[in-house]
Amino acid sequence: MGGEQIPIQTRLMTIADIFDARTASDRPYKRAMPVPKALDIMTHEVKGGDAGPGIVPAFTEARVFEQRDEG
């Protein structure tokens, strides 16, 4: 199944999960990555064809990560 064949909901959740995995502070096995660095990596992955074209830019521009509940 190619990128466009994967349901949009699945692609959105994947991008959110990737972001959370990189920035979550409650992971005992690794340190949280700063948000700007995580976004830079995700943007680079899109340019390299590895992650959601159209989705990562929308995620970044909407700044939904600023609305996270930090507990």
C-alpha positions as CSV (number, residue, x, y, z in Angstrom):
1,M,0.0,0.0,0.0
2,G,1.5,3.3,-1.1
3,G,1.4,6.7,0.6
4,E,-1.8,8.0,-1.1
5,Q,-3.5,4.7,-0.5
6,I,-3.0,4.9,3.2
7,P,-6.1,6.6,4.8
8,I,-5.5,10.2,5.8
9,Q,-6.5,9.4,9.4
10,T,-3.7,6.9,9.6
11,R,-1.1,9.3,8.1
12,L,-2.2,12.0,10.6
13,M,-1.8,9.7,13.5
14,T,1.5,8.5,12.3
15,I,2.9,12.0,12.1
16,A,1.5,12.9,15.6
17,D,3.0,9.7,17.0
18,I,6.4,10.4,15.4
19,F,6.4,13.9,16.9
20,D,5.4,12.6,20.3
21,A,8.0,9.9,20.3
22,R,10.7,12.5,19.7
23,T,9.5,15.2,22.2
24,A,7.8,13.3,25.0
25,S,9.5,13.9,28.4
26,D,8.2,10.7,30.0
27,R,10.2,8.2,28.1
28,P,12.6,6.5,30.5
29,Y,14.9,5.2,27.7
30,K,15.7,8.5,26.1
31,R,15.7,12.2,26.6
32,A,13.0,14.5,25.0
33,M,14.1,16.3,21.9
34,P,13.5,20.0,21.7
35,V,10.4,20.8,19.6
36,P,12.2,22.9,17.0
37,K,14.7,20.1,16.4
38,A,12.0,17.5,16.1
39,L,10.1,19.7,13.5
40,D,13.4,20.2,11.6
41,I,14.0,16.5,11.4
42,M,10.4,15.8,10.3
43,T,10.6,18.6,7.6
44,H,13.9,17.1,6.4
45,E,12.3,13.6,6.2
46,V,9.4,15.0,4.1
47,K,11.9,16.5,1.6
48,G,13.7,13.2,1.5
49,G,10.4,11.4,0.7
50,D,10.3,9.5,4.0
51,A,7.3,11.1,5.7
52,G,3.9,12.6,5.0
53,P,4.1,15.3,2.3
54,G,1.4,17.8,3.0
55,I,0.8,16.4,6.4
56,V,4.0,17.5,8.2
57,P,3.8,21.1,6.8
58,A,0.1,21.3,7.9
59,F,1.1,19.9,11.4
60,T,3.9,22.5,11.6
61,E,1.9,25.5,10.3
62,A,-1.1,24.7,12.5
63,R,1.2,24.5,15.6
64,V,-1.0,21.8,17.1
65,F,2.0,20.8,19.2
66,E,1.6,24.0,21.2
67,Q,-1.8,22.7,22.4
68,R,-0.4,19.5,24.0
69,D,-1.5,18.8,27.5
70,E,1.8,18.6,29.5
71,G,0.1,16.9,32.4
